[in-house]
Amino acid sequence: MENKTIATEVVLLGFSNVWKTNILLFLLFFLLYLSSLFVNCLIICVIRWSPPLHTPMYFFLGNLSFIDLSYSSLAIPKLLVDLLSTHRTISVIGCLVQCKVDPLIAACECQLLAIMAYDRYIAICRPLHYQYLMRWSVCCHLTAFVWTFSFINITIPSIAMPITLCYPNEINHFACEILSVLRLSCFDTSLQELVIFSIGFVVLLLPFAIIVVSYICIISSILKIRSSGRSKAFSTCTSHITVVVIYFGNAMLTYLRSSSAESLSRDKYTSLIYVVICPVINPLIYTLNNRDVKKALVKLIQAGDHHKSIEN
């Protein structure tokens, strides 16, 4: 600490210093962010106002949309501002808040995807017990567990091992990602990196193991169904499997590997997948082949048109 100065702000290098490139990136990310807000809010509203969708599967899907909204809103607005600015800085407090909230949201999404896999397992492998095993009280308790478990895993290590940032204060990223922020620490961060790896093992690999086991049981049960019913059973699972592969694949590339300078420089591109892309494609993957959501959306539009015609 004798030759180090504590930083008061952090510089986010972002992607480019070329003005034309930044304009194009701004337009691209702005459209993706608007799309994320629109489709996720739409799904939440459709699920909320459509009684046929008041089932555990859509309850968890609504929670997933809320998490995706939180994910994109945490980093993208700041990214958009920085793309049009030459002074790309964020306060140390804001940076630390961002790098703590981001893993919390990521952990919640991992646990929720595991619960959604368990829900599909119960629906397909134990359909006669579904109403009892996935009753509303159980769904609410599972959702509360997701947030509580994730909060404890992320918050307690953060309180026990606070980070003090020093100069140089530049991060080769568009947001304050925890592994990049650790490189600005005034002290040795070997212990913090070990803790992050351990938390990543619990938060990522355990839910992933639950998902894999659930789908092994699901696939074995589906293969026993007559061919006429297999397509419907598979259709309820393919969307979830697609989201799991995309999300867990990128998350594992980020948190379950060494934090070398070269790997950290690639993190900002990997982060784009689950911060910018996933919040847009997740609701599309779940709804494009979902007849129930499409029917509910059509009914809401028709009800709105009917209400307007009555007013006129």
C-alpha positions as CSV (number, residue, x, y, z in Angstrom):
1,M,0.0,0.0,0.0
2,E,3.0,2.3,0.4
3,N,3.3,3.0,-3.4
4,K,-0.4,2.6,-4.3
5,T,-3.1,5.1,-4.4
6,I,-6.7,4.2,-3.7
7,A,-8.9,4.7,-6.8
8,T,-12.1,6.8,-6.6
9,E,-13.4,5.8,-10.0
10,V,-12.9,3.0,-12.5
11,V,-12.3,3.4,-16.3
12,L,-14.2,1.0,-18.5
13,L,-12.4,0.6,-21.8
14,G,-15.4,-0.9,-23.6
15,F,-15.0,-2.1,-27.2
16,S,-13.7,0.6,-29.4
17,N,-12.5,4.3,-29.6
18,V,-13.6,4.7,-33.2
19,W,-16.6,7.0,-33.3
20,K,-18.4,5.3,-36.3
21,T,-17.9,1.8,-34.7
22,N,-19.4,3.1,-31.4
23,I,-22.4,4.5,-33.2
24,L,-23.1,1.2,-34.9
25,L,-22.7,-0.6,-31.6
26,F,-24.9,1.8,-29.9
27,L,-27.7,1.3,-32.4
28,L,-27.3,-2.5,-32.2
29,F,-27.3,-2.7,-28.4
30,F,-30.1,-0.1,-28.1
31,L,-32.3,-2.2,-30.3
32,L,-31.4,-5.4,-28.5
33,Y,-32.1,-3.7,-25.1
34,L,-35.5,-2.4,-26.3
35,S,-36.3,-5.8,-27.6
36,S,-35.4,-7.4,-24.2
37,L,-37.6,-4.9,-22.4
38,F,-40.5,-5.4,-24.7
39,V,-40.5,-9.2,-24.9
40,N,-39.8,-9.9,-21.2
41,C,-42.4,-7.3,-20.1
42,L,-44.9,-8.8,-22.6
43,I,-44.4,-12.3,-21.2
44,I,-44.8,-11.2,-17.6
45,C,-48.0,-9.3,-18.5
46,V,-49.4,-12.2,-20.5
47,I,-48.7,-14.7,-17.7
48,R,-50.1,-12.3,-15.1
49,W,-53.4,-11.5,-16.9
50,S,-54.1,-14.9,-18.5
51,P,-55.7,-17.4,-16.0
52,P,-54.9,-20.5,-18.3
53,L,-51.2,-19.6,-17.8
54,H,-51.4,-19.7,-14.0
55,T,-49.4,-22.9,-13.7
56,P,-46.0,-23.7,-12.1
57,M,-44.3,-23.8,-15.5
58,Y,-45.3,-20.3,-16.5
59,F,-44.9,-19.0,-13.0
60,F,-41.2,-19.9,-13.2
61,L,-41.0,-18.6,-16.8
62,G,-42.3,-15.2,-15.5
63,N,-39.6,-15.2,-12.9
64,L,-37.0,-16.0,-15.5
65,S,-38.2,-13.0,-17.6
66,F,-37.9,-10.8,-14.5
67,I,-34.3,-12.0,-14.0
68,D,-33.5,-11.4,-17.6
69,L,-34.9,-7.8,-17.3
70,S,-32.7,-7.3,-14.3
71,Y,-29.6,-8.7,-16.0
72,S,-29.9,-6.5,-19.1
73,S,-30.8,-3.4,-17.1
74,L,-27.8,-3.7,-14.8
75,A,-25.2,-3.2,-17.5
76,I,-26.7,-2.1,-20.9
77,P,-27.8,1.4,-20.0
78,K,-24.3,2.2,-18.8
79,L,-22.8,0.6,-21.9
80,L,-25.0,2.8,-24.1
81,V,-23.9,5.9,-22.3
82,D,-20.3,5.0,-22.6
83,L,-20.5,4.3,-26.3
84,L,-21.5,7.9,-26.9
85,S,-19.0,9.3,-24.4
86,T,-15.2,9.8,-24.2
87,H,-15.2,9.7,-20.4
88,R,-16.1,6.1,-19.7
89,T,-15.9,6.0,-15.9
90,I,-17.9,4.6,-13.1
91,S,-17.6,5.4,-9.3
92,V,-15.9,2.7,-7.2
93,I,-19.1,2.2,-5.2
94,G,-21.2,1.8,-8.4
95,C,-18.6,-0.6,-9.8
96,L,-18.6,-2.7,-6.7
97,V,-22.3,-2.8,-6.5
98,Q,-22.4,-3.9,-10.2
99,C,-19.9,-6.6,-9.7
100,K,-21.8,-8.0,-6.7
101,V,-25.3,-7.8,-8.1
102,D,-24.3,-9.4,-11.4
103,P,-23.2,-12.7,-9.8
104,L,-26.4,-12.6,-7.6
105,I,-28.6,-12.4,-10.7
106,A,-26.5,-15.1,-12.5
107,A,-26.8,-17.4,-9.5
108,C,-30.6,-16.9,-9.4
109,E,-30.9,-17.8,-13.1
110,C,-28.9,-21.0,-12.6
111,Q,-31.0,-22.1,-9.7
112,L,-34.2,-21.2,-11.5
113,L,-33.3,-23.2,-14.6
114,A,-32.6,-26.2,-12.4
115,I,-36.0,-25.8,-10.8
116,M,-37.7,-25.5,-14.2
117,A,-36.0,-28.8,-15.2
118,Y,-37.3,-30.4,-12.0
119,D,-40.8,-29.1,-12.8
120,R,-40.6,-30.8,-16.3
121,Y,-39.3,-34.0,-14.7
122,I,-42.3,-34.1,-12.3
123,A,-44.8,-33.2,-15.1
124,I,-43.5,-36.0,-17.5
125,C,-42.2,-38.7,-15.2
126,R,-44.7,-38.3,-12.3
127,P,-47.8,-36.7,-13.8
128,L,-50.3,-38.2,-11.3
129,H,-48.4,-36.5,-8.4
130,Y,-47.8,-33.2,-10.2
131,Q,-50.6,-31.2,-8.7
132,Y,-49.4,-32.1,-5.2
133,L,-45.6,-31.9,-5.6
134,M,-45.8,-28.6,-7.5
135,R,-48.6,-26.9,-5.6
136,W,-48.4,-23.1,-5.3
137,S,-46.9,-23.1,-1.8
138,V,-44.1,-25.3,-3.1
139,C,-43.5,-23.0,-6.1
140,C,-43.3,-20.0,-3.8
141,H,-40.9,-21.7,-1.4
142,L,-38.7,-22.8,-4.3
143,T,-38.6,-19.3,-5.7
144,A,-37.8,-17.9,-2.2
145,F,-35.0,-20.5,-1.9
146,V,-33.5,-19.4,-5.2
147,W,-33.1,-15.8,-4.1
148,T,-32.1,-16.6,-0.5
149,F,-29.6,-19.2,-1.4
150,S,-28.0,-17.0,-4.1
151,F,-28.0,-14.0,-1.8
152,I,-26.2,-15.9,0.9
153,N,-23.6,-17.4,-1.5
154,I,-22.8,-14.0,-3.0
155,T,-23.2,-11.6,-0.1
156,I,-21.4,-13.4,2.8
157,P,-18.1,-13.8,0.9
158,S,-18.3,-10.1,-0.2
159,I,-18.8,-8.9,3.3
160,A,-16.0,-11.2,4.7
161,M,-13.5,-10.2,2.0
162,P,-14.1,-6.5,0.9
163,I,-12.2,-5.2,-2.1
164,T,-10.2,-2.0,-2.1
165,L,-9.4,-0.7,-5.6
166,C,-6.1,1.1,-6.5
167,Y,-4.5,2.7,-9.6
168,P,-4.1,1.8,-12.4
169,N,-7.9,1.8,-12.6
170,E,-8.7,0.6,-16.1
171,I,-10.8,-2.5,-16.9
172,N,-10.8,-4.1,-20.3
173,H,-14.6,-4.6,-20.1
174,F,-17.9,-2.8,-20.7
175,A,-19.1,-3.5,-17.2
176,C,-17.6,-4.2,-13.7
177,E,-17.3,-8.0,-13.9
178,I,-15.9,-9.5,-10.7
179,L,-12.9,-11.2,-12.1
180,S,-11.8,-8.1,-14.0
181,V,-12.4,-5.9,-10.9
182,L,-10.2,-8.1,-8.7
183,R,-7.2,-7.2,-10.9
184,L,-7.5,-3.6,-9.5
185,S,-7.3,-4.7,-5.9
186,C,-4.7,-3.2,-3.7
187,F,-4.0,-6.5,-2.1
188,D,-3.3,-10.1,-3.2
189,T,-6.6,-11.7,-4.5
190,S,-5.7,-15.3,-4.6
191,L,-8.1,-16.2,-1.8
192,Q,-10.9,-14.2,-3.4
193,E,-10.3,-16.0,-6.7
194,L,-10.4,-19.4,-5.0
195,V,-13.7,-18.4,-3.3
196,I,-15.2,-17.3,-6.6
197,F,-14.2,-20.6,-8.2
198,S,-15.8,-22.5,-5.3
199,I,-19.0,-20.4,-5.4
200,G,-19.0,-21.0,-9.2
201,F,-18.8,-24.7,-8.6
202,V,-21.8,-24.6,-6.2
203,V,-23.9,-22.2,-8.2
204,L,-23.1,-23.5,-11.7
205,L,-22.2,-27.2,-11.6
206,L,-24.7,-28.4,-9.0
207,P,-27.7,-26.9,-10.8
208,F,-26.3,-28.2,-14.1
209,A,-26.0,-31.7,-12.6
210,I,-29.6,-31.5,-11.4
211,I,-30.7,-30.5,-14.9
212,V,-28.7,-33.3,-16.6
213,V,-30.1,-35.9,-14.2
214,S,-33.6,-34.6,-14.7
215,Y,-33.4,-34.8,-18.5
216,I,-31.9,-38.2,-18.4
217,C,-35.0,-39.3,-16.5
218,I,-37.3,-37.3,-18.8
219,I,-35.8,-38.7,-22.0
220,S,-36.0,-42.3,-20.7
221,S,-39.7,-41.7,-19.8
222,I,-40.4,-40.1,-23.2
223,L,-39.0,-43.0,-25.1
224,K,-41.5,-45.2,-23.4
225,I,-44.4,-43.1,-24.6
226,R,-46.1,-44.0,-27.9
227,S,-44.8,-42.2,-30.9
228,S,-47.9,-40.0,-31.2
229,G,-47.2,-38.4,-27.8
230,R,-43.5,-38.1,-28.0
231,S,-43.4,-34.9,-30.1
232,K,-45.6,-33.0,-27.6
233,A,-43.5,-34.2,-24.7
234,F,-40.2,-33.3,-26.4
235,S,-41.6,-29.8,-27.4
236,T,-42.0,-28.9,-23.8
237,C,-38.4,-29.6,-23.1
238,T,-36.4,-28.5,-26.2
239,S,-36.8,-24.8,-25.4
240,H,-35.5,-25.2,-21.9
241,I,-32.6,-27.4,-23.0
242,T,-31.6,-24.7,-25.6
243,V,-31.6,-22.0,-22.9
244,V,-29.6,-24.2,-20.5
245,V,-26.9,-25.0,-23.1
246,I,-26.4,-21.3,-24.1
247,Y,-26.5,-19.9,-20.6
248,F,-24.5,-22.5,-18.7
249,G,-21.9,-22.9,-21.5
250,N,-21.0,-19.2,-21.4
251,A,-21.2,-18.9,-17.6
252,M,-18.8,-21.8,-17.2
253,L,-16.4,-20.3,-19.7
254,T,-16.4,-17.2,-17.6
255,Y,-16.2,-18.4,-14.0
256,L,-14.7,-21.9,-14.1
257,R,-11.3,-21.2,-15.5
258,S,-8.1,-19.3,-14.7
259,S,-8.3,-15.5,-14.6
260,S,-5.3,-14.8,-16.9
261,A,-5.0,-11.5,-18.7
262,E,-5.8,-13.1,-22.0
263,S,-8.9,-14.9,-20.8
264,L,-10.1,-11.7,-19.0
265,S,-9.8,-9.7,-22.3
266,R,-12.2,-12.2,-23.9
267,D,-14.7,-11.9,-21.0
268,K,-16.4,-8.8,-22.4
269,Y,-17.3,-10.7,-25.6
270,T,-18.5,-13.8,-23.6
271,S,-20.5,-11.5,-21.3
272,L,-22.4,-10.1,-24.3
273,I,-24.0,-13.5,-24.7
274,Y,-25.7,-13.7,-21.3
275,V,-26.0,-9.9,-20.6
276,V,-27.3,-8.7,-24.0
277,I,-28.2,-11.7,-26.2
278,C,-29.8,-14.2,-23.7
279,P,-32.4,-11.7,-22.3
280,V,-33.7,-11.3,-25.8
281,I,-33.6,-14.8,-27.1
282,N,-34.8,-16.6,-23.9
283,P,-38.4,-15.4,-24.1
284,L,-38.4,-15.9,-27.9
285,I,-37.2,-19.5,-27.5
286,Y,-39.8,-20.2,-24.9
287,T,-42.7,-18.6,-26.8
288,L,-42.1,-19.2,-30.5
289,N,-43.2,-22.9,-30.2
290,N,-45.5,-22.4,-27.3
291,R,-49.2,-22.6,-28.3
292,D,-50.5,-21.6,-24.9
293,V,-48.6,-18.4,-24.8
294,K,-49.6,-17.5,-28.4
295,K,-53.3,-18.2,-27.6
296,A,-53.1,-16.1,-24.4
297,L,-51.5,-13.2,-26.3
298,V,-54.1,-13.3,-29.0
299,K,-56.9,-13.3,-26.4
300,L,-55.3,-10.3,-24.7
301,I,-55.0,-8.4,-27.9
302,Q,-58.6,-9.2,-28.9
303,A,-59.8,-8.2,-25.4
304,G,-58.0,-4.9,-25.8
305,D,-59.5,-4.2,-29.2
306,H,-62.9,-5.1,-27.9
307,H,-62.5,-2.7,-24.9
308,K,-61.4,0.1,-27.3
309,S,-64.4,-0.5,-29.6
310,I,-66.8,-0.3,-26.6
311,E,-65.2,3.0,-25.5
312,N,-65.6,4.5,-29.0
